[in-house]
Amino acid sequence: MSLHRDSIDSKEGKAEDPVVLEDEQVLSQYTFAETKKILRRVDLHLLPLLMLAYLLKNLDSNIVSYVKTINTDKSTNILKELHMTTNEYGYLSTIFTCTFLAFEVPSNLILKWSTPRLHFCRIISLWSVAACCHAAAKNKGGLYAARAFLGAFEAGLFPGILLQMTFWYRPDELAFRMAMITILGQFSNILDALIAYGLAYIDGRHGLSGWQWAFIIVGCLGFVLTAFIFLFLPDYPDSPQGRRQFLTLEEGKFIVDRLPPNSPRQSDANFNWADVRAACKDPLTYGFSFILLCQQTGIAGYTFWLPSIIAGYGFTTTTNAQLLNIPPAAIYIISALSFACKAFSSYPDHHADNFDV
């Protein structure tokens, strides 16, 4: 009898926990329509900067494919100035990938002891320096070194973006938003082609070749984006008011409280190794990893060599060599958008009476 009474008392005590009561009150004060409005504000303040960061990352890493075909009929072509063969130029992709993979985990470990805003500022500013250093290369060794540093500094951006999103959105709200970020990143191929096309006409300006201008410009764009991220990117929903001006204290708490219990929190100082082991044991982890491996294996070679392949078919004029790279990128973007919209339209509708928070 006493055991039964103790159980009742413990339940009553738990129900009257002021922290639990406060969380329930926060969750219950917003309707489904009000929640959508709050998330729309989060989208407007968070997604544009993260989209631009991923776009610029692809812009910096892919521009090397396009500068190879700038002014191929002149002595200022990058292969001629750095005394490189086509095979030696191809090693740039391998070098970048090796350092990129090697620094993925260390880069994201730093995020645990930093904030998303400072983490992205560090990554983007460092890779911008590395991108500009490509223009200073005097031989293939210098270009290889700059490429290695670029891969190391760009590592961690996409996983960092995904982690940043989990501070703000529930798992069922991530898929479409991450799809939009990755699709926008593919616009980099269009922008790279346009940059290479335009810079071919300023070859020799201020003593710099067209390919050098290309690296300098994409690098400087990174410094501009770093400033915007430092000033405007919100860290966490429950950050001090100065870092989330678009949310009230109650709205920030609501964003945090509606997340699943296993979602990362600003206060999490250490890894939950139980979650790590669970992820390693989950077959879906390896299934999706294999799918991504197959996809990236096909895309990586296609992205790096497409400008050279087009030029190899005889399209060597400035207009043909660069602008003919745009249609394949546009088709990719249209197809990806179609699949993303189809997937999003198949989601079950959430209504106010069954909206889980």
C-alpha positions as CSV (number, residue, x, y, z in Angstrom):
1,M,0.0,0.0,0.0
2,S,2.8,2.4,0.9
3,L,4.6,1.5,-2.4
4,H,1.4,2.4,-4.3
5,R,1.1,5.6,-2.4
6,D,4.7,6.5,-3.1
7,S,4.1,5.9,-6.8
8,I,1.1,8.2,-6.8
9,D,3.1,10.9,-5.0
10,S,6.0,10.6,-7.4
11,K,3.6,11.0,-10.4
12,E,2.0,14.0,-8.8
13,G,5.4,15.5,-8.1
14,K,6.5,15.0,-11.6
15,A,3.3,16.5,-13.0
16,E,3.8,19.6,-10.8
17,D,7.4,20.0,-11.8
18,P,7.6,23.8,-12.6
19,V,10.0,23.2,-15.5
20,V,7.7,20.7,-17.1
21,L,4.7,22.9,-16.6
22,E,6.5,25.9,-18.1
23,D,7.5,23.9,-21.2
24,E,3.9,22.7,-21.6
25,Q,2.6,26.2,-21.3
26,V,5.1,27.5,-23.9
27,L,4.2,24.7,-26.4
28,S,0.4,25.2,-25.9
29,Q,0.3,28.9,-26.5
30,Y,1.0,28.8,-30.3
31,T,-1.4,27.5,-32.9
32,F,-0.4,25.7,-36.0
33,A,-0.7,28.9,-38.1
34,E,1.3,30.9,-35.6
35,T,4.0,28.2,-35.6
36,K,4.2,28.4,-39.4
37,K,4.7,32.2,-39.1
38,I,7.6,31.7,-36.6
39,L,9.2,29.1,-38.9
40,R,8.9,31.4,-41.8
41,R,10.8,34.1,-40.0
42,V,13.5,31.6,-39.1
43,D,13.7,30.6,-42.8
44,L,14.2,34.2,-43.9
45,H,16.9,34.9,-41.4
46,L,18.8,31.5,-41.5
47,L,18.4,29.9,-44.9
48,P,19.6,32.7,-47.2
49,L,23.0,32.9,-45.5
50,L,23.5,29.1,-45.3
51,M,22.5,28.8,-49.0
52,L,25.0,31.5,-50.0
53,A,27.7,29.7,-48.0
54,Y,27.1,26.4,-49.7
55,L,26.9,28.2,-53.1
56,L,30.2,29.9,-52.5
57,K,31.9,26.8,-51.4
58,N,31.0,25.1,-54.7
59,L,31.9,28.2,-56.6
60,D,35.5,28.2,-55.1
61,S,36.1,24.5,-55.5
62,N,34.7,24.3,-59.1
63,I,36.3,27.4,-60.6
64,V,39.5,25.5,-61.2
65,S,37.7,23.4,-63.8
66,Y,36.7,26.5,-65.8
67,V,39.9,28.5,-65.7
68,K,41.7,25.6,-67.6
69,T,39.8,26.6,-70.7
70,I,40.3,30.4,-70.5
71,N,42.4,31.7,-73.3
72,T,43.6,28.3,-74.5
73,D,45.0,30.0,-77.6
74,K,47.2,32.4,-75.6
75,S,50.4,32.1,-73.6
76,T,48.5,33.3,-70.5
77,N,46.5,30.0,-70.3
78,I,47.0,28.5,-66.9
79,L,48.6,25.3,-68.3
80,K,51.1,27.2,-70.3
81,E,52.0,29.7,-67.5
82,L,52.5,27.0,-64.9
83,H,54.1,24.5,-67.3
84,M,51.5,21.7,-66.6
85,T,50.1,18.9,-68.6
86,T,46.5,17.9,-68.6
87,N,47.2,14.9,-66.5
88,E,49.1,17.0,-63.9
89,Y,46.2,19.4,-63.8
90,G,43.9,16.5,-63.1
91,Y,45.7,15.8,-59.8
92,L,44.2,19.0,-58.5
93,S,40.9,17.1,-58.0
94,T,42.6,14.3,-56.1
95,I,44.6,16.6,-53.9
96,F,41.5,18.6,-53.0
97,T,39.4,15.5,-52.2
98,C,42.1,13.9,-50.0
99,T,42.5,16.9,-47.7
100,F,38.8,17.6,-47.8
101,L,38.1,14.1,-46.4
102,A,40.9,14.2,-43.9
103,F,39.7,17.4,-42.3
104,E,35.9,16.7,-42.3
105,V,35.8,15.3,-38.7
106,P,38.4,17.6,-37.1
107,S,36.6,20.6,-38.6
108,N,33.3,19.6,-37.1
109,L,34.8,18.8,-33.7
110,I,35.8,22.4,-33.5
111,L,32.1,23.3,-33.9
112,K,31.4,21.6,-30.5
113,W,33.5,24.2,-28.7
114,S,32.5,27.2,-30.9
115,T,29.3,28.6,-32.2
116,P,27.8,28.1,-35.7
117,R,28.4,31.8,-36.6
118,L,32.1,31.7,-35.6
119,H,32.5,28.3,-37.1
120,F,31.3,29.4,-40.5
121,C,33.3,32.6,-40.4
122,R,36.4,30.6,-39.7
123,I,35.8,28.2,-42.5
124,I,34.8,30.8,-45.2
125,S,37.5,33.3,-44.3
126,L,40.2,30.6,-44.4
127,W,39.1,29.1,-47.7
128,S,38.9,32.6,-49.2
129,V,42.5,33.1,-48.4
130,A,43.4,29.7,-50.0
131,A,41.4,30.6,-53.1
132,C,43.2,33.9,-53.5
133,C,46.5,32.1,-53.1
134,H,45.8,30.1,-56.2
135,A,46.4,33.3,-58.2
136,A,49.9,33.6,-56.7
137,A,51.1,30.1,-57.9
138,K,54.2,30.2,-60.0
139,N,54.4,26.5,-60.8
140,K,52.4,23.3,-60.3
141,G,53.7,22.8,-56.8
142,G,52.3,26.1,-55.7
143,L,48.9,25.3,-57.3
144,Y,48.9,21.9,-55.6
145,A,49.6,23.4,-52.2
146,A,46.9,26.0,-52.6
147,R,44.5,23.3,-53.6
148,A,45.4,21.2,-50.6
149,F,44.7,24.1,-48.2
150,L,41.4,24.8,-50.0
151,G,40.2,21.3,-49.4
152,A,41.2,21.4,-45.8
153,F,39.5,24.7,-45.1
154,E,36.3,23.9,-47.0
155,A,35.9,20.6,-45.0
156,G,33.1,20.7,-42.4
157,L,30.9,23.3,-44.1
158,F,28.0,21.0,-45.2
159,P,27.9,18.9,-42.0
160,G,28.1,22.2,-40.1
161,I,25.1,23.5,-42.0
162,L,23.1,20.3,-41.3
163,L,24.0,20.5,-37.6
164,Q,23.0,24.2,-37.5
165,M,19.6,23.3,-39.0
166,T,18.9,20.7,-36.3
167,F,19.1,23.5,-33.7
168,W,16.1,25.1,-35.3
169,Y,14.0,22.5,-37.1
170,R,12.5,19.2,-36.4
171,P,13.6,16.2,-38.5
172,D,10.4,16.3,-40.7
173,E,11.1,19.9,-41.5
174,L,14.7,19.4,-42.6
175,A,14.4,17.5,-45.9
176,F,12.9,20.1,-48.1
177,R,15.1,22.9,-46.7
178,M,18.3,20.9,-47.1
179,A,17.2,20.1,-50.7
180,M,16.9,23.8,-51.5
181,I,20.3,24.4,-50.0
182,T,22.0,21.7,-52.1
183,I,20.1,22.6,-55.3
184,L,21.1,26.3,-55.0
185,G,24.7,25.0,-54.6
186,Q,24.5,23.7,-58.2
187,F,24.1,27.2,-59.5
188,S,27.8,27.5,-58.9
189,N,28.5,25.8,-62.2
190,I,26.5,28.4,-64.0
191,L,28.2,31.3,-62.1
192,D,31.6,29.7,-62.7
193,A,31.0,29.5,-66.4
194,L,29.9,33.2,-66.5
195,I,32.8,34.3,-64.4
196,A,35.3,32.5,-66.6
197,Y,33.6,33.9,-69.7
198,G,33.8,37.5,-68.5
199,L,37.3,37.3,-67.1
200,A,38.7,36.0,-70.4
201,Y,38.2,39.5,-71.7
202,I,40.3,41.2,-68.9
203,D,43.2,38.9,-69.5
204,G,46.4,40.9,-68.8
205,R,44.7,43.7,-66.8
206,H,47.0,45.0,-64.1
207,G,49.6,42.4,-65.0
208,L,47.3,39.4,-64.1
209,S,46.1,36.7,-66.4
210,G,42.4,35.8,-66.7
211,W,42.7,32.7,-64.6
212,Q,44.4,34.7,-61.8
213,W,41.5,37.2,-61.7
214,A,39.0,34.3,-61.5
215,F,40.6,33.0,-58.3
216,I,40.9,36.5,-56.8
217,I,37.3,37.4,-57.4
218,V,35.8,34.2,-56.0
219,G,38.1,34.5,-53.0
220,C,37.1,38.1,-52.3
221,L,33.4,37.1,-52.5
222,G,34.1,34.8,-49.5
223,F,35.4,37.8,-47.4
224,V,32.2,39.7,-48.1
225,L,30.0,36.7,-47.1
226,T,32.1,36.2,-43.9
227,A,31.2,39.7,-42.8
228,F,27.5,39.2,-43.5
229,I,27.5,35.9,-41.6
230,F,29.3,37.4,-38.6
231,L,26.8,40.3,-38.4
232,F,23.5,38.5,-39.2
233,L,23.6,34.7,-38.8
234,P,21.7,33.6,-35.7
235,D,23.4,30.9,-33.6
236,Y,20.7,29.2,-31.5
237,P,17.0,29.9,-30.9
238,D,17.8,30.5,-27.2
239,S,20.8,32.7,-27.8
240,P,20.9,36.2,-26.2
241,Q,18.5,38.6,-27.7
242,G,21.3,40.4,-29.7
243,R,21.8,37.2,-31.8
244,R,18.2,36.5,-32.6
245,Q,16.5,39.9,-32.9
246,F,13.7,38.4,-35.0
247,L,12.5,36.2,-32.1
248,T,11.1,37.0,-28.7
249,L,12.4,35.1,-25.7
250,E,9.2,33.1,-25.6
251,E,9.4,32.3,-29.3
252,G,13.0,31.2,-29.0
253,K,12.1,28.9,-26.1
254,F,9.2,27.5,-28.2
255,I,11.6,26.6,-31.0
256,V,13.8,24.7,-28.6
257,D,11.0,22.9,-26.7
258,R,9.3,21.6,-29.9
259,L,12.4,19.7,-31.0
260,P,12.7,16.0,-30.3
261,P,14.5,15.0,-27.0
262,N,17.5,13.7,-28.8
263,S,18.1,16.9,-30.8
264,P,21.3,18.8,-30.2
265,R,21.2,21.6,-27.7
266,Q,23.3,24.7,-27.1
267,S,24.1,23.4,-23.7
268,D,25.4,20.1,-24.9
269,A,29.1,20.2,-24.1
270,N,30.0,16.6,-25.0
271,F,29.0,13.9,-27.5
272,N,26.4,11.4,-26.5
273,W,28.3,8.2,-27.4
274,A,25.2,6.1,-27.1
275,D,23.8,8.1,-30.1
276,V,27.0,7.6,-32.0
277,R,26.9,3.9,-31.5
278,A,23.2,3.8,-32.4
279,A,24.0,5.6,-35.7
280,C,26.9,3.2,-36.4
281,K,24.6,0.2,-35.9
282,D,21.8,1.6,-38.1
283,P,21.7,0.0,-41.6
284,L,20.2,3.2,-43.0
285,T,23.5,5.0,-42.2
286,Y,25.4,2.7,-44.5
287,G,22.6,2.5,-47.1
288,F,22.4,6.3,-47.5
289,S,26.2,6.6,-47.4
290,F,26.5,4.1,-50.3
291,I,23.9,6.0,-52.3
292,L,25.8,9.3,-51.7
293,L,29.1,7.7,-52.6
294,C,27.7,6.5,-55.9
295,Q,26.2,9.9,-56.7
296,Q,29.3,11.8,-55.8
297,T,31.5,9.4,-57.8
298,G,29.6,10.2,-60.9
299,I,29.3,13.9,-60.3
300,A,32.9,14.7,-59.2
301,G,34.5,13.6,-62.5
302,Y,31.7,15.1,-64.6
303,T,32.0,18.5,-62.8
304,F,35.8,18.7,-63.0
305,W,36.3,17.6,-66.6
306,L,33.1,18.9,-68.3
307,P,34.7,22.2,-69.5
308,S,37.7,20.3,-70.8
309,I,35.5,17.7,-72.6
310,I,33.5,20.5,-74.3
311,A,36.8,22.2,-75.3
312,G,38.0,18.8,-76.6
313,Y,35.2,18.6,-79.0
314,G,36.5,21.7,-80.7
315,F,34.5,24.4,-78.9
316,T,37.5,26.4,-78.0
317,T,36.4,30.0,-78.5
318,T,35.7,32.0,-75.4
319,T,32.0,31.9,-75.9
320,N,31.7,28.2,-76.7
321,A,34.2,26.9,-74.1
322,Q,32.5,28.6,-71.2
323,L,28.8,29.2,-72.0
324,L,28.2,25.7,-73.3
325,N,28.7,24.5,-69.7
326,I,25.5,26.2,-68.6
327,P,22.8,24.0,-70.2
328,P,23.9,20.8,-68.4
329,A,23.9,22.6,-65.1
330,A,20.5,24.1,-65.8
331,I,19.0,20.7,-66.6
332,Y,20.4,19.3,-63.4
333,I,18.8,22.1,-61.4
334,I,15.4,21.8,-63.1
335,S,15.4,18.0,-62.6
336,A,16.4,18.3,-58.9
337,L,13.8,20.9,-58.3
338,S,11.1,18.7,-59.9
339,F,12.1,15.7,-57.7
340,A,12.2,17.9,-54.5
341,C,8.8,19.4,-55.2
342,K,7.4,16.0,-55.9
343,A,8.8,14.6,-52.7
344,F,7.5,17.6,-50.7
345,S,4.0,17.3,-52.2
346,S,3.8,13.7,-51.1
347,Y,4.3,14.6,-47.4
348,P,1.1,14.2,-45.4
349,D,-0.5,17.5,-44.6
350,H,-0.2,18.7,-41.0
351,H,-3.3,20.1,-39.5
352,A,-3.8,22.1,-36.3
353,D,-5.5,19.2,-34.5
354,N,-2.7,16.7,-35.1
355,F,0.3,18.9,-35.2
356,D,2.9,17.3,-32.8
357,V,5.0,19.7,-30.8
